[in-house]
Amino acid sequence: MFPTHLSVNDLGVFAVAMVFGLIVVLLFMFDFKGRSKGPAIPGEEPLDSEMGNFLDMGKAGSVHEYLILLHEKYGSIAGFWWGEKYVVSLASPEYWKEVNHIFDRPLELFQMFEPLVGKKSIQNLNGPGARKKRQLMDRSFSQGAVKDYYEHFVMIAKEAADTFASYSPEEHIPLGKNMLTMAMKAISVAGMGRKFLNTKEIHKLGSAYDMCWDEMEARLSGPAPEPDSQREKDFQEARGAMRSLVKDFIKKRRQDEEKAEKLFIDSILDCDFMNEEEICDNVIGFFIGGFHTTGYMMTWCLYFLTKHPEVQEKVYQEIEEVLGDEDIKPMVSSELKYTRQVIDETLRASVLAPWGARVHEFDLQVGEYVIPKETPILLPFGVVLQDPNIWPEPKRFDPDRFSQEDIKQIPSLAYQPFGFAGKRKCPGWRFSIAEGLVLLSVLMKRFKFHLVDGQKVKPVHRLMTSPAEEIWVTITKR
């Protein structure tokens, strides 16, 4: 009962105070960004209700560069706004242990690439069905399966070496163009067979792909083109040409009764729970992933070797000692320990794949914080790969970081250039490493690479990190 001596006005004031107190209690009980279950996640408020922190990302230069600034300011966990969507970024190997089991991706963060890879690609699927399909596809990139591709890689690497041999010592050679061409041939042959090794077909596929990829990257920094614009028409024409080539090959592969070659797309073609559109989407998705990853990895690798001739010479000496006059074989590739360290350090120093993302259907405890369900969780691989607390002098290229002794000092999960969470690591990572070892084993035997003077090589961090401009080199024969 209320005190009987209170006036009507007093009762009114008392009632307002009670309502206000109830509102305060309810606000504390309401789970806003998980704050009722733990301390508030530090981070940025949105600059704009619709754009979120996109303007901050643009000012920083890229998502990766924004995440560097974000974590420098707030520490290993930080929240910000991806448009109208609240997201949390985790830049700690210890925090990553808490998300290691998560398979699903926040598809809204990757929608811009759907027109290229297709709606039915495994890249755009979540849930148990997607897990099953991913397990099936991973068979083509197992350790045993990759051994079958070495013969293809050696053939492509020798062809690339013959191309380099045609240049004079004074001639400036476009490094990126040559590495991407090599990578496209390798993924085409390993995926589609020697019958696809037709220069005209590969050139057509490459031209269509370049057009499509340029459009996708344009959409990272600006709006999509209008449906009736020439830009959209050009994109659709290139996309149609690329899909037509892939569908034609799928048809031919199914008609090939001998199947003398083992190809990585056979596991997709043998899948009885995918329709034709889904098969085509996944072949294109795997082609894109394998081509880009290896092409840019080798571009950066040879660039770093030109900057560090003593490392280049050490790679050459190891290849000579291990292989002699023989071609590299799967059974001896593990003996190229220092060469593998060079590839690992390339992946770390170049920040080849700057970030990934996952999403969980339940609230997730991460350290002392709680990330609310359905909140996209960014995994900034590049931030951790450049963390001075883990990698002293992170800008310095030093393959000895990955020696057997030194790597023991690195925290678990700290080196994840291909991702890690939810058994959704880049499926072609073994493929890329093997291809890199083969290419170095062939090129280092025959040439020394030198950087053309006067260049300022600047990385551009998108979904993959590439040089802003072509890197020019010269070569001398050994």
C-alpha positions as CSV (number, residue, x, y, z in Angstrom):
1,M,0.0,0.0,0.0
2,F,1.1,3.6,-0.7
3,P,1.6,5.9,2.4
4,T,-1.8,7.5,3.1
5,H,-0.2,10.9,3.9
6,L,0.9,11.4,0.2
7,S,-1.0,13.9,-1.9
8,V,-2.3,13.2,-5.4
9,N,0.7,15.1,-6.9
10,D,3.1,13.1,-4.7
11,L,1.5,9.9,-5.9
12,G,2.0,11.0,-9.5
13,V,5.6,11.8,-8.9
14,F,6.1,8.5,-7.1
15,A,4.4,6.6,-10.0
16,V,6.6,8.2,-12.6
17,A,9.7,7.4,-10.6
18,M,8.6,3.7,-10.3
19,V,8.0,3.5,-14.1
20,F,11.4,5.1,-14.7
21,G,13.1,2.6,-12.4
22,L,11.3,-0.3,-14.1
23,I,12.6,0.9,-17.5
24,V,16.2,1.1,-16.2
25,V,15.9,-2.4,-14.8
26,L,14.5,-3.7,-18.2
27,L,17.3,-2.0,-20.1
28,F,19.9,-3.8,-17.9
29,M,18.1,-7.1,-18.4
30,F,17.9,-6.6,-22.2
31,D,20.7,-8.5,-24.0
32,F,22.1,-5.7,-26.3
33,K,25.2,-7.1,-28.1
34,G,25.5,-9.6,-25.2
35,R,26.3,-6.9,-22.7
36,S,24.1,-8.3,-19.9
37,K,26.1,-11.5,-19.9
38,G,29.5,-10.0,-19.6
39,P,31.5,-6.8,-20.2
40,A,30.6,-4.7,-23.2
41,I,32.6,-5.5,-26.3
42,P,34.7,-2.4,-27.1
43,G,34.5,-0.9,-30.5
44,E,33.2,1.8,-32.9
45,E,29.7,3.2,-33.2
46,P,28.4,3.6,-36.7
47,L,29.1,6.8,-38.6
48,D,25.9,6.4,-40.5
49,S,22.7,4.4,-39.8
50,E,22.9,2.7,-43.2
51,M,26.6,2.8,-44.1
52,G,27.8,1.9,-40.7
53,N,31.6,2.2,-40.7
54,F,32.1,1.7,-44.4
55,L,33.5,5.3,-44.7
56,D,36.1,4.5,-42.1
57,M,37.1,1.4,-44.1
58,G,37.4,3.5,-47.2
59,K,39.5,6.1,-45.4
60,A,41.8,3.3,-44.0
61,G,42.2,1.9,-47.6
62,S,40.7,-1.5,-47.2
63,V,38.9,-3.8,-44.7
64,H,42.3,-5.3,-43.7
65,E,43.8,-1.9,-43.0
66,Y,40.7,-0.8,-41.1
67,L,41.0,-3.9,-38.9
68,I,44.6,-3.1,-38.1
69,L,43.6,0.3,-36.8
70,L,40.6,-1.1,-35.0
71,H,42.6,-3.7,-33.1
72,E,45.5,-1.2,-32.4
73,K,42.8,1.0,-30.7
74,Y,40.7,-1.6,-28.9
75,G,42.7,-4.7,-28.5
76,S,42.1,-8.3,-29.5
77,I,38.3,-8.0,-29.7
78,A,36.4,-5.2,-31.2
79,G,33.0,-4.5,-32.7
80,F,32.0,-2.2,-35.6
81,W,29.2,-1.9,-38.2
82,W,29.2,-3.5,-41.6
83,G,26.5,-1.3,-43.1
84,E,23.5,-1.9,-40.8
85,K,25.0,-5.1,-39.4
86,Y,26.9,-5.2,-36.2
87,V,30.0,-7.4,-36.4
88,V,32.8,-8.5,-34.1
89,S,36.4,-9.0,-35.0
90,L,38.7,-11.4,-33.1
91,A,42.4,-10.9,-33.5
92,S,43.8,-13.4,-31.1
93,P,44.8,-17.1,-31.6
94,E,43.4,-17.7,-28.1
95,Y,40.0,-16.3,-29.1
96,W,40.1,-18.3,-32.3
97,K,40.0,-21.5,-30.4
98,E,36.5,-20.6,-29.4
99,V,35.3,-20.3,-33.0
100,N,37.3,-23.2,-34.4
101,H,34.2,-25.4,-34.6
102,I,32.0,-23.0,-36.6
103,F,31.3,-23.9,-40.2
104,D,28.8,-21.3,-41.4
105,R,29.8,-18.1,-43.1
106,P,27.9,-14.8,-42.8
107,L,26.7,-14.8,-46.4
108,E,25.7,-11.1,-46.4
109,L,29.4,-10.1,-46.1
110,F,30.1,-11.9,-49.4
111,Q,27.0,-11.2,-51.4
112,M,28.9,-9.0,-53.9
113,F,30.7,-12.1,-55.3
114,E,27.5,-14.2,-55.8
115,P,27.1,-13.0,-59.4
116,L,30.5,-14.5,-60.2
117,V,30.5,-17.8,-58.3
118,G,26.8,-18.4,-58.4
119,K,24.1,-18.9,-55.8
120,K,24.6,-22.7,-55.6
121,S,28.4,-22.6,-55.0
122,I,29.6,-24.1,-51.7
123,Q,30.9,-20.6,-51.0
124,N,27.3,-19.5,-50.6
125,L,25.9,-22.4,-48.6
126,N,25.7,-23.2,-44.9
127,G,24.3,-25.9,-42.7
128,P,24.6,-29.7,-42.6
129,G,24.0,-30.1,-46.4
130,A,26.9,-27.8,-47.1
131,R,29.2,-29.7,-44.7
132,K,28.4,-32.9,-46.5
133,K,29.2,-31.4,-49.9
134,R,32.4,-29.8,-48.6
135,Q,33.6,-33.2,-47.3
136,L,33.0,-34.8,-50.6
137,M,34.9,-32.0,-52.5
138,D,37.8,-32.1,-50.1
139,R,38.7,-35.6,-51.3
140,S,40.1,-34.0,-54.5
141,F,42.6,-32.0,-52.5
142,S,43.7,-34.5,-49.9
143,Q,47.4,-35.2,-49.4
144,G,47.1,-38.3,-51.5
145,A,45.2,-36.7,-54.3
146,V,47.6,-33.8,-54.6
147,K,50.4,-36.2,-55.3
148,D,48.7,-37.1,-58.6
149,Y,49.0,-33.4,-59.7
150,Y,52.8,-33.2,-59.5
151,E,53.3,-34.4,-63.1
152,H,51.0,-31.6,-64.3
153,F,52.8,-29.0,-62.2
154,V,56.2,-30.0,-63.5
155,M,55.0,-29.8,-67.1
156,I,53.5,-26.3,-66.5
157,A,56.6,-25.1,-64.6
158,K,58.9,-26.2,-67.4
159,E,56.8,-24.4,-69.9
160,A,56.9,-21.2,-67.8
161,A,60.7,-21.6,-67.5
162,D,61.0,-21.9,-71.3
163,T,59.0,-18.7,-71.6
164,F,61.5,-17.0,-69.2
165,A,64.4,-18.4,-71.1
166,S,63.2,-16.5,-74.2
167,Y,63.9,-13.2,-72.6
168,S,67.2,-11.4,-72.8
169,P,69.0,-10.4,-69.6
170,E,68.2,-6.8,-70.1
171,E,64.5,-7.3,-70.9
172,H,61.9,-6.3,-68.3
173,I,59.5,-9.2,-67.5
174,P,56.0,-8.7,-66.0
175,L,56.2,-11.0,-63.0
176,G,52.5,-11.0,-62.0
177,K,51.3,-11.7,-65.5
178,N,53.6,-14.7,-65.9
179,M,52.7,-16.1,-62.5
180,L,49.0,-15.8,-63.0
181,T,49.2,-17.3,-66.5
182,M,51.1,-20.2,-65.0
183,A,48.6,-20.7,-62.2
184,M,45.6,-20.6,-64.6
185,K,47.2,-23.3,-66.7
186,A,48.0,-25.4,-63.7
187,I,44.5,-25.3,-62.3
188,S,43.0,-25.8,-65.7
189,V,45.1,-28.9,-66.4
190,A,44.7,-30.4,-62.9
191,G,41.0,-29.7,-62.9
192,M,40.1,-30.2,-66.5
193,G,42.8,-32.3,-68.0
194,R,45.4,-32.0,-70.7
195,K,42.7,-31.8,-73.3
196,F,41.9,-28.4,-71.9
197,L,45.5,-27.2,-72.4
198,N,44.5,-25.3,-75.5
199,T,46.1,-21.9,-75.5
200,K,43.1,-20.4,-77.2
201,E,40.7,-21.8,-74.7
202,I,42.8,-20.8,-71.7
203,H,43.2,-17.3,-73.1
204,K,39.5,-17.0,-73.7
205,L,38.8,-18.3,-70.1
206,G,41.4,-15.9,-68.7
207,S,40.0,-12.9,-70.5
208,A,36.5,-13.6,-69.4
209,Y,37.6,-14.2,-65.8
210,D,39.7,-11.0,-65.7
211,M,36.6,-9.0,-66.8
212,C,34.5,-10.6,-64.2
213,W,37.0,-10.2,-61.4
214,D,37.6,-6.6,-62.1
215,E,33.9,-6.0,-61.8
216,M,33.7,-7.8,-58.5
217,E,36.6,-5.7,-57.1
218,A,34.9,-2.6,-58.3
219,R,31.9,-3.5,-56.2
220,L,34.0,-3.7,-53.1
221,S,34.5,0.1,-53.3
222,G,31.3,1.2,-55.0
223,P,27.8,0.3,-55.9
224,A,26.8,-2.4,-58.4
225,P,26.1,-1.2,-61.9
226,E,22.5,-0.5,-63.0
227,P,20.8,-3.5,-64.7
228,D,20.7,-1.9,-68.1
229,S,24.1,-0.3,-68.0
230,Q,26.9,-1.2,-70.5
231,R,29.1,-2.1,-67.5
232,E,26.5,-4.8,-66.4
233,K,26.1,-6.0,-70.0
234,D,29.9,-6.5,-70.3
235,F,30.0,-8.4,-67.1
236,Q,27.1,-10.7,-68.0
237,E,28.7,-11.4,-71.4
238,A,32.0,-12.3,-69.8
239,R,30.3,-14.4,-67.1
240,G,28.3,-16.2,-69.8
241,A,31.5,-17.0,-71.8
242,M,33.2,-18.4,-68.7
243,R,30.2,-20.5,-67.7
244,S,29.8,-21.7,-71.3
245,L,33.4,-23.0,-71.4
246,V,33.0,-24.7,-68.0
247,K,29.7,-26.4,-69.0
248,D,31.2,-27.5,-72.3
249,F,34.1,-29.2,-70.5
250,I,31.8,-30.8,-68.0
251,K,29.9,-32.3,-70.9
252,K,33.1,-33.6,-72.5
253,R,34.4,-35.1,-69.3
254,R,31.2,-37.0,-68.7
255,Q,31.5,-38.4,-72.2
256,D,35.1,-39.5,-71.6
257,E,34.8,-43.2,-70.8
258,E,38.6,-43.7,-70.3
259,K,39.3,-40.9,-67.8
260,A,43.0,-41.8,-67.9
261,E,43.8,-38.6,-65.9
262,K,42.8,-38.0,-62.3
263,L,41.1,-34.6,-62.1
264,F,40.0,-32.8,-59.0
265,I,36.5,-31.9,-60.4
266,D,35.6,-35.6,-60.8
267,S,34.4,-35.7,-57.2
268,I,32.0,-32.9,-58.0
269,L,30.8,-34.6,-61.2
270,D,30.2,-37.9,-59.3
271,C,28.1,-36.2,-56.7
272,D,24.5,-37.5,-57.0
273,F,22.9,-34.7,-55.0
274,M,23.9,-31.7,-57.1
275,N,22.1,-30.4,-60.1
276,E,23.8,-29.0,-63.2
277,E,23.7,-25.4,-62.0
278,E,25.3,-26.3,-58.7
279,I,28.0,-28.4,-60.3
280,C,28.9,-25.5,-62.7
281,D,29.0,-23.0,-59.8
282,N,31.3,-25.2,-57.8
283,V,33.7,-25.9,-60.6
284,I,34.0,-22.1,-61.2
285,G,34.4,-21.5,-57.5
286,F,37.3,-24.0,-57.2
287,F,38.9,-22.7,-60.4
288,I,38.9,-19.1,-59.1
289,G,40.2,-20.1,-55.7
290,G,43.0,-22.2,-57.0
291,F,44.1,-19.7,-59.7
292,H,44.2,-16.6,-57.6
293,T,45.7,-18.1,-54.5
294,T,48.7,-19.7,-56.3
295,G,49.2,-16.9,-58.8
296,Y,49.6,-14.1,-56.2
297,M,51.5,-16.4,-53.8
298,M,54.1,-17.0,-56.4
299,T,54.2,-13.3,-57.5
300,W,55.0,-12.3,-53.9
301,C,57.4,-15.2,-53.4
302,L,59.6,-14.3,-56.3
303,Y,59.4,-10.6,-55.4
304,F,60.7,-11.3,-51.9
305,L,63.5,-13.5,-53.4
306,T,64.6,-10.6,-55.6
307,K,64.7,-8.4,-52.5
308,H,66.7,-11.0,-50.6
309,P,69.2,-12.5,-53.0
310,E,70.9,-14.4,-50.1
311,V,67.6,-16.2,-49.5
312,Q,67.3,-16.9,-53.2
313,E,70.7,-18.5,-53.3
314,K,70.0,-20.6,-50.3
315,V,66.8,-22.0,-52.0
316,Y,68.9,-22.8,-55.1
317,Q,71.5,-24.6,-53.0
318,E,68.9,-26.7,-51.3
319,I,67.2,-27.6,-54.5
320,E,70.5,-28.7,-56.0
321,E,71.4,-30.8,-53.0
322,V,68.0,-32.5,-52.8
323,L,67.0,-32.9,-56.5
324,G,70.2,-32.7,-58.5
325,D,69.2,-33.2,-62.1
326,E,65.9,-34.9,-61.2
327,D,62.5,-33.4,-61.3
328,I,60.7,-33.0,-58.0
329,K,58.6,-35.9,-56.9
330,P,56.0,-36.0,-54.1
331,M,58.1,-38.3,-52.0
332,V,61.0,-35.9,-51.9
333,S,59.1,-32.6,-51.7
334,S,59.2,-32.7,-47.9
335,E,63.0,-32.6,-48.0
336,L,62.9,-29.1,-49.4
337,K,62.5,-27.7,-45.9
338,Y,64.0,-24.3,-46.4
339,T,62.1,-23.8,-49.7
340,R,58.9,-24.6,-47.8
341,Q,59.9,-22.0,-45.1
342,V,60.2,-19.4,-47.9
343,I,56.7,-20.2,-49.1
344,D,55.3,-20.0,-45.5
345,E,57.0,-16.7,-44.9
346,T,55.7,-15.4,-48.2
347,L,52.2,-16.2,-47.1
348,R,52.8,-14.5,-43.7
349,A,54.5,-11.4,-45.0
350,S,52.3,-10.8,-48.0
351,V,49.0,-11.3,-46.0
352,L,47.7,-13.1,-49.0
353,A,44.2,-13.7,-47.6
354,P,43.6,-10.8,-45.2
355,W,40.4,-12.0,-43.5
356,G,37.6,-14.5,-43.2
357,A,34.3,-14.7,-41.4
358,R,32.0,-17.0,-39.5
359,V,28.6,-16.8,-37.9
360,H,27.0,-18.9,-35.1
361,E,23.4,-19.7,-34.4
362,F,23.9,-19.4,-30.6
363,D,25.4,-16.9,-28.3
364,L,29.1,-17.5,-28.1
365,Q,31.4,-17.1,-25.1
366,V,34.8,-15.7,-26.1
367,G,37.0,-15.0,-23.2
368,E,35.1,-12.8,-20.8
369,Y,32.8,-11.6,-23.6
370,V,29.6,-12.9,-25.2
371,I,29.0,-12.5,-28.9
372,P,25.3,-12.6,-29.6
373,K,23.9,-15.2,-31.9
374,E,23.8,-14.5,-35.7
375,T,26.5,-11.8,-35.2
376,P,29.1,-12.0,-38.0
377,I,32.5,-12.8,-36.6
378,L,35.5,-11.6,-38.6
379,L,38.8,-13.5,-38.4
380,P,41.5,-11.0,-39.4
381,F,44.2,-13.4,-40.4
382,G,46.4,-10.6,-41.6
383,V,46.3,-8.7,-38.3
384,V,47.5,-11.8,-36.5
385,L,50.1,-12.6,-39.1
386,Q,51.6,-9.1,-38.6
387,D,51.3,-9.0,-34.8
388,P,54.7,-7.9,-33.4
389,N,53.9,-9.7,-30.2
390,I,53.9,-13.0,-32.1
391,W,56.2,-12.2,-35.0
392,P,59.1,-9.8,-34.0
393,E,59.7,-7.2,-36.7
394,P,56.7,-8.4,-38.7
395,K,57.6,-6.4,-41.8
396,R,60.9,-8.2,-42.1
397,F,61.0,-11.1,-44.5
398,D,62.7,-14.0,-42.6
399,P,62.1,-17.6,-43.6
400,D,63.9,-18.8,-40.5
401,R,60.8,-17.9,-38.5
402,F,59.5,-21.3,-39.7
403,S,62.5,-23.3,-38.8
404,Q,61.7,-26.4,-36.7
405,E,63.0,-24.7,-33.6
406,D,61.5,-21.3,-34.0
407,I,58.0,-22.4,-35.1
408,K,57.6,-24.2,-31.7
409,Q,57.5,-20.8,-30.1
410,I,54.5,-19.7,-32.1
411,P,51.1,-20.0,-30.5
412,S,48.7,-22.6,-31.8
413,L,46.5,-21.1,-34.7
414,A,48.8,-18.1,-35.0
415,Y,49.8,-19.1,-38.6
416,Q,46.6,-19.5,-40.6
417,P,47.1,-18.0,-44.0
418,F,44.4,-20.2,-45.6
419,G,41.9,-20.0,-42.8
420,F,41.0,-22.7,-40.3
421,A,37.5,-22.6,-38.7
422,G,34.8,-25.3,-39.1
423,K,36.7,-27.5,-41.5
424,R,36.2,-24.8,-44.0
425,K,39.9,-24.1,-44.6
426,C,40.7,-23.2,-48.2
427,P,40.4,-26.7,-49.8
428,G,43.2,-26.0,-52.2
429,W,45.9,-25.1,-49.7
430,R,47.9,-28.3,-50.3
431,F,47.5,-27.8,-54.0
432,S,49.0,-24.3,-53.8
433,I,51.9,-25.3,-51.6
434,A,52.8,-28.3,-53.9
435,E,52.5,-26.0,-57.0
436,G,54.8,-23.5,-55.3
437,L,57.4,-26.1,-54.5
438,V,57.4,-27.4,-58.0
439,L,57.6,-24.0,-59.6
440,L,60.6,-22.9,-57.4
441,S,62.3,-26.2,-58.0
442,V,62.2,-25.6,-61.7
443,L,62.8,-21.8,-61.9
444,M,65.6,-21.6,-59.3
445,K,67.6,-24.2,-61.0
446,R,67.7,-22.2,-64.2
447,F,67.6,-18.5,-63.3
448,K,68.4,-15.8,-60.9
449,F,65.7,-13.2,-60.6
450,H,66.4,-9.5,-60.1
451,L,64.0,-6.6,-59.4
452,V,64.0,-3.7,-61.9
453,D,65.3,-0.6,-60.1
454,G,63.0,2.3,-59.2
455,Q,59.9,0.4,-58.4
456,K,57.7,1.1,-55.4
457,V,55.8,-2.1,-54.8
458,K,52.6,-1.4,-52.9
459,P,50.1,-4.1,-51.8
460,V,46.4,-3.7,-52.3
461,H,44.3,-5.7,-49.8
462,R,41.0,-6.9,-51.0
463,L,39.8,-10.5,-50.6
464,M,43.3,-11.4,-51.9
465,T,46.4,-9.2,-51.5
466,S,47.9,-8.2,-54.9
467,P,50.5,-5.7,-56.0
468,A,48.9,-2.3,-56.9
469,E,50.9,-2.3,-60.2
470,E,52.8,-4.9,-62.2
471,I,56.2,-6.0,-60.7
472,W,59.0,-6.0,-63.3
473,V,62.0,-8.3,-63.1
474,T,65.0,-9.3,-65.1
475,I,66.6,-12.7,-65.1
476,T,70.1,-14.2,-65.7
477,K,70.6,-17.8,-66.5
478,R,72.6,-20.0,-64.1
